[in-house]
Amino acid sequence: MCRLAVALEGPADLATRYSEQVRAGLVVPADEARRYGRLADDALARAGILWDQPQYLLVVDRDPWVQAVFLLWRTEPGGSVLVGASPASTGLGGSFDHFETPLGVFEHSLANPDYRAAGTLNRNGIRGYGARGMRVFDFGWQRAPKGWGDGAVSDMRLQLHATDPDLLERRLGTAQSKGCIRIPAALNRFLDRFGVLDADYEQAARDRSAPEAGKLWVLDPQREPVAGAGRYLVVVESGRSERPDWSPAPALSHRRPAAPAPAPTPRPAGQ
């Protein structure tokens, strides 16, 4: 059974938990936090989203000079409070099967059920979704420009997920992905534990509606769902000409796992 939402009193309490539990945090100036609130307002208005109650909102800046994710508490248009921010990675073009991360508002719903990472290595020796058990937040098929070839708009699966903790998490803060949004493992656990984007999931859990019951296995039995859980991911581009001081470039370089050395060729005796 999950714990009751009364364990958290509001966004200020959640902000304290964020600073304690998500160590890969960014210290965002107040004017920049307001800027992202306005960018989110504009995107929501263009999408025709009616804001009928206060709720949490996740904003991602895909600008190559920023590459960050912001958790906001939004009460109304023009009324957003920053809960916390962390480095992220969005789509890096120039290679086959790499898309631009699409701009816009994307709903997190049971129409595209989440799942959890298996933690297995791919053919490049990478745990693409992170360690076993990390949650993969699924936002369904979306239209986005290809980052290769003719650059035509095509279909891609938009997901928000952790990444390889040993090889790729160090690169958060730069564009690295195939179009999905990579976040720190600590933030993945935070969103999962507190159900920040789980409004639809928690409603289904309360209703126990038969059609959706099979999709609720992904919810953490030990979660502490917040009051005011949201459902929207907003991807923006802030249009920078240089990297802001509050979003420093990652200090560690990315190294792919070394390929195994080829077996030595046997030589005839005496050579």
C-alpha positions in Angstrom: 0.0 0.0 0.0 1.2 3.5 -0.7 1.6 6.1 2.0 -0.9 9.0 2.2 -0.3 12.3 0.4 -0.5 14.1 3.8 3.1 13.2 4.3 3.9 16.2 2.1 2.4 19.5 3.0 2.9 21.3 -0.3 5.5 22.5 -2.9 7.8 24.0 -0.3 8.0 20.6 1.4 8.6 18.9 -1.9 11.3 21.4 -2.7 13.1 20.5 0.5 12.9 16.8 -0.4 14.2 17.6 -3.9 17.3 19.4 -2.5 17.9 16.5 -0.1 17.3 13.6 -2.5 18.2 14.9 -6.0 21.9 15.8 -5.5 22.4 16.5 -9.2 20.5 19.8 -8.8 20.9 23.2 -10.4 20.6 26.5 -8.5 18.4 28.5 -10.8 18.1 32.3 -10.3 14.6 33.6 -9.5 14.4 35.5 -12.8 15.2 32.4 -14.8 12.6 30.4 -12.9 10.0 33.0 -13.8 11.2 32.8 -17.4 10.5 29.1 -17.6 7.1 29.7 -16.0 6.3 32.1 -18.8 7.6 29.7 -21.5 5.4 26.9 -20.0 2.4 29.3 -19.9 2.9 30.1 -23.6 3.2 26.4 -24.6 0.1 25.4 -22.6 -1.9 28.3 -24.1 -0.9 27.2 -27.6 -1.9 23.6 -26.8 -5.3 24.8 -25.5 -4.8 23.3 -22.1 -7.3 24.5 -19.6 -5.7 24.8 -16.1 -8.6 24.1 -13.7 -6.6 23.3 -10.6 -3.0 23.8 -9.2 -0.7 20.9 -10.1 2.9 20.0 -10.7 4.4 20.4 -14.2 7.7 19.2 -15.7 9.5 21.6 -18.1 12.5 20.6 -20.3 14.7 23.1 -22.1 16.2 21.5 -25.1 18.4 24.5 -25.9 21.9 23.1 -26.5 23.3 25.7 -24.1 21.0 24.6 -21.2 19.8 20.9 -21.4 17.9 21.0 -18.1 14.6 19.8 -16.5 12.6 22.0 -14.2 9.8 20.8 -11.8 7.3 23.6 -11.3 4.2 24.0 -9.1 1.7 25.9 -11.2 -1.4 27.4 -9.7 -2.6 29.5 -12.7 -1.2 31.2 -15.7 1.6 33.5 -14.4 1.7 31.6 -11.1 4.5 29.1 -11.1 6.9 28.2 -8.4 10.2 26.3 -9.0 10.5 23.1 -6.9 13.8 22.0 -8.3 15.9 21.6 -11.4 18.5 19.2 -12.8 20.6 18.6 -15.9 19.1 16.6 -18.7 19.9 15.4 -22.2 17.7 15.7 -25.3 18.1 14.7 -28.9 21.4 14.9 -30.6 21.2 15.0 -34.4 23.8 13.9 -36.9 23.4 10.1 -36.6 20.9 7.6 -37.9 17.8 7.1 -35.8 18.5 10.3 -33.8 15.6 12.8 -33.6 15.2 16.3 -32.4 13.3 16.2 -29.1 9.9 17.7 -30.1 8.6 20.9 -28.7 5.2 21.2 -27.1 3.0 19.8 -24.4 2.8 16.1 -23.8 0.3 14.3 -21.5 1.4 11.5 -19.2 -1.6 9.1 -19.2 -2.5 5.5 -19.1 -3.1 5.6 -22.9 0.7 5.0 -23.1 1.5 2.9 -20.0 4.9 3.2 -18.3 7.2 0.3 -17.6 10.5 -0.3 -15.7 14.0 -0.8 -17.0 15.4 -4.3 -17.2 18.9 -3.0 -16.6 20.5 -5.1 -19.3 23.3 -4.1 -21.5 22.7 -3.3 -25.2 25.2 -4.3 -28.0 27.2 -1.2 -27.1 27.5 -2.2 -23.5 25.1 0.5 -22.4 22.1 0.3 -20.0 20.0 2.6 -22.1 17.2 3.1 -19.6 19.5 3.0 -16.5 19.7 0.5 -13.7 17.1 -2.2 -13.2 13.9 -0.9 -11.9 14.2 2.6 -13.1 10.8 3.9 -14.4 10.3 4.7 -18.0 7.7 7.5 -18.4 6.0 7.1 -21.7 4.5 9.9 -23.7 3.5 7.9 -26.8 4.3 8.4 -30.4 5.1 11.9 -31.5 6.1 13.7 -34.7 9.6 15.1 -34.7 12.3 16.1 -37.2 14.8 13.4 -38.0 18.4 14.4 -37.1 19.8 12.6 -40.1 19.2 12.3 -43.9 16.6 14.7 -45.2 15.5 15.9 -41.8 11.9 15.1 -42.6 9.3 14.9 -39.8 8.6 11.4 -38.7 7.3 9.3 -35.8 9.3 8.7 -32.7 8.5 7.4 -29.2 8.9 10.1 -26.6 10.0 8.9 -23.2 11.5 10.4 -20.1 13.9 8.0 -18.4 17.2 7.5 -16.5 20.4 6.5 -18.4 23.5 4.4 -17.9 24.7 5.4 -14.4 28.3 4.6 -15.1 28.8 5.9 -18.7 26.1 8.3 -19.7 24.8 10.1 -16.6 28.0 12.0 -16.4 27.1 13.6 -19.8 23.7 15.0 -18.6 23.7 18.8 -19.4 24.5 18.2 -23.1 22.5 16.9 -26.0 23.1 13.1 -26.2 19.9 11.2 -26.7 18.1 9.7 -29.7 15.2 12.1 -29.0 14.0 11.0 -25.6 14.7 13.0 -22.4 17.4 11.5 -20.1 17.4 12.6 -16.5 19.5 11.7 -13.4 18.6 8.4 -11.7 17.9 10.4 -8.4 15.3 12.5 -10.2 13.8 9.4 -11.8 13.3 7.9 -8.3 12.0 11.2 -7.0 9.3 11.5 -9.7 8.4 7.9 -9.2 8.3 7.9 -5.4 6.2 11.1 -5.1 4.0 10.4 -8.2 4.6 14.0 -9.4 3.2 13.2 -12.9 0.9 10.4 -11.9 -2.5 12.2 -11.8 -4.0 9.6 -14.2 -2.4 6.6 -12.5 -3.5 7.7 -9.0 -7.0 8.3 -10.1 -7.2 4.8 -11.6 -5.7 3.4 -8.5 -8.4 5.0 -6.4 -11.2 4.0 -8.8 -9.7 0.5 -9.4 -11.4 0.7 -12.8 -11.2 -2.7 -14.5 -9.8 -1.6 -18.0 -6.9 0.2 -16.4 -6.1 -2.2 -13.5 -3.5 -4.1 -15.5 -1.4 -1.0 -16.1 -1.0 -0.1 -12.4 1.7 -2.7 -11.7 4.3 0.0 -12.5 3.4 2.0 -9.4 5.8 1.7 -6.5 4.0 0.1 -3.5 6.0 2.3 -1.2 5.3 5.5 -3.0 4.2 8.7 -1.2 1.9 10.4 -3.8 1.8 14.2 -3.6 -1.4 16.2 -3.5 -1.7 18.1 -6.7 0.0 15.5 -8.9 0.2 16.6 -12.5 0.3 15.0 -16.0 2.0 17.4 -18.3 5.5 17.5 -19.8 6.4 20.7 -21.6 9.4 20.9 -23.9 10.7 24.4 -24.7 13.7 26.0 -26.3 14.9 29.2 -24.5 17.1 30.5 -27.4 20.5 31.1 -25.8 23.7 32.3 -27.4 25.9 31.1 -24.6 25.7 28.7 -21.6 24.3 30.3 -18.4 26.4 30.1 -15.3 23.7 28.2 -13.4 23.8 25.3 -16.0 27.4 24.3 -16.2 28.7 21.9 -18.8 29.5 18.4 -17.4 33.0 18.1 -16.2 33.5 14.4 -17.1 34.0 13.2 -20.6 32.0 10.3 -22.0 33.9 7.2 -22.8 32.3 4.3 -24.6 33.2 0.8 -23.1 36.3 -0.5 -24.6 35.8 -3.2 -27.3 37.3 -6.6 -26.3 40.8 -7.2 -27.6 40.9 -9.6 -30.6 42.3 -13.0 -29.9 46.0 -13.3 -30.9 46.7 -15.1 -34.2 48.5 -18.4 -33.6 52.0 -18.5 -35.0 53.9 -21.5 -36.2 56.6 -22.6 -33.8 60.0 -21.0 -34.3 58.7 -17.7 -35.8 
